[in-house]
Amino acid sequence: MDTIRLTTAQAIVKWLLAQRTSIDGTEVPVFAGVFGIFGHGNVTSLAEALEPVQDELPTWRGQNEQSMALAATAFGKAMRGRQIMIATSSIGPGSTNMVTAAAVANANRIPLLLFSGDTFQHRIVDPVLQQIEVFRDPTVTVTDAFRPVSRYWDRITRPEQIVQSLPQALAVMLDPATRGPAFIALPQDIQAEAYDYPAAFFDPILHYIRRPGPDPRDVAAAATLLGGAERPLIIAGGGVHYSGAVDTLTSFAVDRGIPVVETVAGKATLISSHPNYAGPIGVTGSEAANAVASDADVVLAIGTRLQDFTTGSWSVFKHPDVRFVAINTTRWDAHKHRAQPLIGDAKLALEALDTHLGDYRAPQSWLESAQGHIARWHVYLDSWKTVQSDGPPAYAQVIQMVNDLCDPDDYCLSSAGGLPGELVMGWRSKSIGSFDTEYGYSTMGYEIAGAWGAKMARGDGDVIAWVGDGSYLMMNSDIYSTVMTGHKVIFIICDNGGYAVINRLQVDTGGAEFNNLLRTSRHERYFHVDFVKHAESMGARAEKVERLEDLPAAWERAKAADRSYAIVIDVDAYTWTEGGAWWEVGVPEVSDRAEVRVARAQWEAEKKHQRVGL
């Protein structure tokens, strides 16, 4: 057997380079690049192996381990899991900084490969710099923190272990049923140790994402259920995008006369003007979609994990006999709430279901009813364009104006705070797959870093990153990264003076305004950050828009700019788009505040509509 003597780190990099895939008929690397911050846990070995192959596997220097791993996650999302980015850190805080990003990728089912340095396996020099000692178990290090947030976890304790571990990690990341983050801990001494690896281990391999087909028995049962529906509804989740099933779903909905609502991850499955489009569903959804869901008797949920924001904490489906058919690659999701499972790829499952449905079509009046609901919702959204205010504009006014100004191939991205709800409700998609609101984990800080990764993945159109002042202050350094690396992003920084949407939740549940808006938090000096100067200090072009009517001109300048551009605008902290469903949060059962007691009574009344697993 031919062998090649390499260090563990060198062998890992050589194997990464050999993994290939095909996207739209073009062969490309599975691993598109590496985000790296080097320290003593990865600079001497892994960095030594990455440096010579920069042209084949580019390494991008991050500014923060969490944000660079978030950028890698956003890249994987924009690529619909077809290509994967890597993030590598040293040991200690560099490693644990990436735990949040791993959780984001896990919650959103996005492939992400993480390499972290780790302490010496020989333990002679313990404790090393940045080592956390666990008195009861010397084998535990901070890298064990990744276990609950990784789909695949391993610590390489012998060089030859990567021959088994790396292919398994990649298989997990490429399998639609298990897709998510893979984490591999690399102890410093093992990274540097050499081994005679089989040469065949480095042979190029062309990978593909499998399309598992559904069981015919499940298809027949699902067809029987859906074929008897008077008021069927399709929920399009993110899995529709990952499967490439948009055209199949659209044809299915049109041929069967079924309205389609979208989850946060499924948004931009249909363009907003499509006749079967009934709006976004749930807590961050529209009155239109929630009204349709309220009357539906059979719900076909495709590629969604049916989280509480989609289901209104399981309160939006009010038909007493409503039944669910769940198409999902993951058994866990397909069996939720006694759904008829259809386990398999969304495209194949829809095609099989379509074949079994014969000439079934929902009553025309049902689709017409949904069209009436969405027409009224569009009128409501349009009404924001004519709102006059002496103070700062509402989120909705800014969103409607930018929505009108943007190009069809622009990519809208956000994550946390008030913007996800406002954008999911108010953004009217002009093209398929042009929207990313990371709401699986709702991560403050994803917006700026994620925009960097998304821009790497998307060649055409601008990436529009919507970010609140709170998220900006939490993680902003990758504005510098976008300028430094030439990945232009348009940042729309909406300043409402703090965590206004949580302040809204606090007040709506009877609490006093406390510690959310900057002016209600403990302070000695209250002032607004000059986000323009700050963005400019990181190399971006920037300006503040004082009046809403000045936004179109600023937008033109942003579009024409040769680098990332920040548009800063103050927005009102108390004006919101209305239309979402109930959301269950813990309202105190006992309180001295009358407002809390009223909120608790309202909570009890709404909870009566909640389905309990039936």
N, C-alpha and C positions, 0 to 999 in steps of 0.2 A: 504494500500500500504506500503510495506517495504521500509524503508529509511536508509540512511547512512549519518551521519553528518561528513562533511569534509570541509576543507577550499577550496576555489576556486582552488588554485594551486594543492592541493592534489587530488581534483576531476579530474582536467585536466590530471594529470599523470596517475591516475587509469583508466581513459577512454582510454588514448593512449595505455596502456598495453592490453586492451581488443580487440583492432582492429587487425584482422588477415587476411592473404591472402594466396593464393597457388601459388607457383612458380615451374613449371615443376613437379607438383604432390606432392610437399612437402609443408605442412602448415608452414608458417613463420609469424613473426610480420609484419604488414604494416609499422610500424615505427622502423627502424633498430637501431636508436641511436640518441643522442643529441650532438651537438657541443655547448659548452657554455663558455662564459666569464661572471662571476658574478660581479655584483655591487649592489649598494643600491636599485636598482629597481627590482632585481630578486633574490638576494642571501638569503634574510630572509624567503621567502615563496616558490618560485619555486624551488630553490636549496634544501630547506628543504624537499620538496616532492620528488625530484629526488634521493637524497642520498640513501635512503633505498632500492631502486630498481635497483641499478647499474648492478646487474647480469642479469636482464631481459631487461633493457633499459639503455645500457651503455652511460655514459656521457664522452665526450672527450673534454679536455681543449684546447681551441684555443689560438692563439697568437695575433690575430687581428680579430675583428668582421666581417670585410668584407671577409677576407680570409677563415675564418671557414665556413661562409655561402656559399662561392664559392666551398669549399670542399664538402659541403652538396649537392650543385647543381651538381657537377661532379659525385657524387655518384648516384644521381637520374638518370643522363644521362646514366651512365654505366649500371645501372639496367633497363634501358628502361622504367622508370616510374613505375616499378612493386613494388618497395619499396621506402620509403621516409625517408629522414633524416630531423632532426629538428635543428634549430639554435636559441639560446636565448641570449639576451643581456640585459643590464641595460637600463636606460633612457639616454637621451642626446646624446653625441657623440657615445656611444656604439650602440645606436639605429640607428642613421643616417649612421653609417659605413656600415650597412647592406643594405642600399637602393640600392647600386650598384649591389650587389648580387641578390636582388629581380628583378632588371631590367634584369640581365643576364638570370635568370630562366624564366622570362616573355618572352623575345625575343626568347629564345630557346624552349619554351613550355615544361618546365621541372617542375615536382612537387617539392615543397620546402615549409616546414612549418616554419614560423618565429614567435617567441614569444618575444615581447619587453616589458620591464617595461614601466610604464607611470606615470604621476603625479597623485597626490591624487584627487579622485573625490570630496571629501568634500571641497577642496580648502582653508581650514582654514589657512594652512601654506604657501600658495602661496606667492612668488615664491620659490619653492624648488630648491635645488642644481641641476644645469644643465637644469633648465626649461627655455624654450624660451616663452616669453610672447607676445601674439598677441593682441595688444590694441583694435582692433575692434571686437575680438571674443575670449572670455576666454575659450571656449571649444576646441580651436585648440591647439595642441601640435606638437612636431616634428614628432610624429608617423603618422600624417596626410600626411607627405611626401611620405608615402608608397602607398597612394591611387592610383596614376597613374601607378605604376609599379606592382601592385598586381592583381591577378585574383579574389581574395576574400579578403576583408578588414573588420575588425570589431574591436570595442573597447568594452571590457566587462565592463559594468557599474553596473551590478548586478550579484551576484554569479550564480543565476539560468539561466542566459542567455547562459551559455555554453551548456546547454542541447539542445538548438536549433543551436547554432553557430558551435560547433565542427563537428557535422555530415555534415553540409552544406559545411564547409571548406574541409573536406575530399572528399565529393562528387565532388567538383570542381576539386580537384587535381587528382582524379582517372578517370575523364571523358575525353576521348581523344579530345573532342571538346572544352573543357575549361581548359585543363591541364596547370598548371603553379603555381606560388607561392601563398600561402595563408598567410596572415599576421593577427595576433591578438595582439592587445595592451592590456596589463594587468596593470591597475593602482595599485599602491602599496597597498592601503588600501583594494581594492577589492580582490587582491590575498590572503590576510590574513583573509578575512571575511569567516565565516562558514555558511553552509546551509545544510538542510536535503534533500539530493539528493535521487531520486528514485533509489532503488537498481538495477532495471532493466536497468538503464542507463549504468551500468558497465558490463552487460552480454556480453560475447565474441561474436563478429560478424565476419563472414568470408566474405570478400569483393572480388570482381573480377572486372577486367576492361572490360566493355561492348564492344561488337562489333556491332555497329549499321549498319544495312544493307541499301543499296542504294534503291532509288525509282525505280521500274521497268521501268517507263517511261523515266527516265534519262538514265538507262542502254540501253534501245532500241535506244535512240537518240545518245548516245556515240558509240554504236556498228555500227550504220549507218555511222557515221562520220569516225570512224577508219577503217571500212570495205571498204571504198572507197579510202583509202590512197595508194599512190604509193611509198612514202618515209616517213613512220612513224618513230617516235623517242620516246623512253621512257626516261623521266627524273626521276631518283630515288632519292627521298628526304629522310630526316630523318624519316618521317612517316612510311617508309617501315620497318625500324628497330623497331620502337615502336610497330607496328602492328604485328611483327613476320611474315612478308609477304615475306621475302627474297626468300624462296623456291617457293612460288606461282608466284612471279614476274619472277624468273629465268625460270621456266617452261613455263610461258606465252611468254616470249621473245624468247626462243628457238623454241617453237612450231610455233610461228608466224613469225619468221625470222626478229625480230626487234632489232636494236642496242640500247644499254642502255648507257646513260651518267649519271653521278652522280653529285649531289650538294655537297657542303662542308659537310653538315650534313648527306648526303646519301652515302658518301664515304665508301668503303668496303662493299657495297651491293653485288658486284661481286668481285671475285679475279681478279687480273690484267691480268691473262692469259686466262680468259674465252673468248670464241669466239664471244660472243655478247657484250663484254665490249668495249666501244668506248671512254672511258676516262672521266676526270672531265670537266665540262662545265663552261663557263663564264669568269669573270675577272681573277680569279685564276685558270683557266682551261687550257686545252691543245688545241693546234692547231687542233688536231684530232676531239675532241668533238665539237668544235666551227665550224669546217668545215661541219660536219654532220648536226648540228643545222641550219646552213645557208641554207641548201638545203631541210630541212624537210618540208613536206606539212601538216602533222598532228602530233601534239606533245601531248603525253600522260604524263601529269605531275602528279606524285604520291607522296603524302605526302610532298609537298614543298610549301612554301609560296612565291616562285618566287621573292626573293629579288634581288636587282640590281646586286649583284655579280654573281648570277646565270644567269641572262638574259643579262649581259653586258649592264646594264641600258636600257634594251629592244632594243638592237641593233643587237643581234646575229641571230635572226630569220629573214632571208632576203627573203624567199619565199613570193611573193606578196599576195598569198591567204592562207597563213598558218593559221590553226585553232588549237585550244587547247581543250583538254579534261582534266579536273582537278579532280582527285580523292583526296578527303580530308575529314576528319571528321568535319572540320570547314567550315561553310557556307562562312565566310569572304574570305577564301583562294580559295574556289572552284569556286567563281564567278569572279575572277580577269581576266581582259583583255578579256571579253566576252567569256570566256571558257564555253564549255558545262559542267555543274557541274555534278559530281557524288559524292554526299555527303554520306560518310559512311566509314567504316573500310576498309583499303587498301586491306586486304586479301579477305574479302567478296566481295568487289566491283570488284576486278580482276577476281574472280571466276565467278561472274555474267556476267561480260563483256565477259569472255572467252566462256561461254555457248552460248551467243547471236551471237558470231562472226562466228559460223559455221566452214567452212573449209578455212576461209581467211588466207592467208599468203602473206607477202610482197614479191616483186620480189627479187630473189636471188642476183641479181646484186647490189641491195641497201645494203644488209648486207656485201657483198664482198667489196663494196666501203668503208664502214665504217672500215672494217678490214684492208684495205690498209692504211687508215689514221692512225689508231692506231699503225700499224706496223712501220710506219715512225716515229711516236712519240716515240716508244720504242727505235728505233735506235738513235734518238736525245738524249734521257735520258742516254742511254749507252755511248754516246760520252763524257759525263762528266767524265767518269771513266778514260779516257786517257788524260785529260787536264793536261798540265804541266805549272806550274807557279812559278815564283821566289818569289812571295809574298804569303799572306794568301790564302787558298783555297776559292772557292765560296761555298755558301750554298749548291748548287746542288751536289758538289763533296762529301761533308760530308754526305749528305742525302743518296746518292747512295751507299756509303760504308756501312753506318749503316743499310740500307735496306737489303743489301746482308748478313750482319752479324746477323741480328736479327732472332729470332725464330718465327715460324708462330703464336704462341699464345701470342706474345708480343703485347702490347697495346700502340699505338702511340698517344701522346697528345700534343697539343699546343694551342695558342690562338691569340696573337697579334703581330704586327710588320711584318717583312718580312717573318718569318717562316711559317705562315699559307699558303701563296701563294706558297712558295717553296715546302712545304710538300704536299699540295693538288695536285700540278702539278707533283711532282717528286716521291712521295711515292707510291710504287706498292704493293698493299695490298696482303698479303699472306693468310689471313683468313677473314671470314665474321665478321663484327662488331668490327674490331680491331683498329678503328681510331676515335679520337675525336679532332677536331679543333673547339674551341668555336668561331664561327664567326657570330653568330646572334647578339652579342653585341661587339665582338672583344675587349675583356677585358684584358688589361695589368694587370698582377697579378694573372690571373686564372691558369697559367701554373703550378706553384709550389703547390699552394693550391689545385687546381683541381686534380693534380696527387695523392695527399694524399687521397682525397675522392674516386678517381677511384680505387686506390689500395685496399681500404676497400671493394669495391664492387666486385673486380675481384680476385679470388683465384689463378688462374693459370696464368703463364706467368709474365713477368716483365712489369711494366708501364714505358715507355720511355717518359720523359717530356722534350720537346724542349723549351728552354727559351733564349731569347736574353738578352743582357746586360742591356737594358733599362727596360724590365719587371722585371728582377732580382732585380735591384736597387729599383724598385717601391714596390715590395712585395716578400720578401724572407724568412720570419720567419718560414714558415711551413716546411722548410728543417729540422729544429729542431723538429717539430711535427712528421715528418715521422720517424725520428730516435728514438724519445722518445716513440712512440707508437708501434714501430716494423713493420711499413708498408714501406718496402723497395721500393725505386724509383731510377731509373737511370736518372740523370739529365744531359742533354747535353747543356752546356751553350755556346752559340755562341756569341762572342764578336766582334762587328763591329764598336765600338767606338761611339755609340749613336743611334739615331732613323734613321737608314740609309734608311729604305723604305720610310719614309716620306720625307727625304732629296731627294730621287729619284723622288717622286711626285712633290716636290717643283721645282726641276730642269727641269723635263719633262714638266711642265706647264709654263716654262719661268722664274721662280724666281731665285734669287741668293741663294747660299747655306747660310742658316741663321738659327741658334738656334736649329738645329736638331742633327748634329754630334757634339760631345763634343768639338772638336777643333774649330768649327765655332760658338760656343755659348760663351757668355761673361765669361771670366775666368781669374784668376791670375796664377793658376798652372794647367797645363794640364797633366794628367797621367791616366793610366789604373788601374782600381781596381784589386786587387789581389783576384779573386774569389775563388781560391783554399784555401787560408788561411781563407777566410770568411766562406766557406762551412764547412771547418774542424772545425772552432770555434763553429759550431752548431752541431757537432758530426758526420758529414758525412765523409766518405772517399772521397778523391778528388785528382785530378792530372790535370796538364795542358799538352795537346798534342801539341808539337811544330811543328810537321810535320804530314801530312796526313797519311803517311805510318806507323806512330806509333799508329794510331787509333785502328787497330785490336787487338793489345796486350792490350791496355787500356780497350777495350771492354771486353776482357776475364777477366780482373781483376774486372771490374764492375759487370759482371755476377756472379763471384765467391764470391763477397763481402757479408759479413753478415749483412750489413746495407745499407742505401742509399749511392749512389756513384755519385759524380759530375765529369764529364769530361768537361774541359774547353778548348776551341779552338778558336783562332782568325779566323775570316772570312772576306772576302773582302767586302767592303761597296759599291762597284760599279758594281759587276757582278751578273747578275740575270738570272733565267730561263725565257725564252721568249715563248709566245704562248697564252697568255690570250686575252680577248676581251677588247673593249673600255669600259671605266668607266667614267660616267659623274661627273665632279666636277666643281666648280665655277671658271672659268678662267676669269680674269678681262677683261671687254670690253674696258677699257681705261687704258693705262699704258705708262710710259716713256721708259720702256724697250722693245727693239725690239724683244727680245726672247718671251716676254709675248704676243706681238701682233701676232707673228707667231703661238704661241700655241693657241691663240684665233681663228685664222683662221682654224687651224686643228680641233678645237672643233666644229666650225660651220659646217665643212665638215662632220664630224662623226655624228653629231646630225641629219643629214638628213636621216640616216638609222634607227632612233629611231621610234618605234611604239608608237602611242599616244592612248592607250586604245582601239585599234581596232584589 
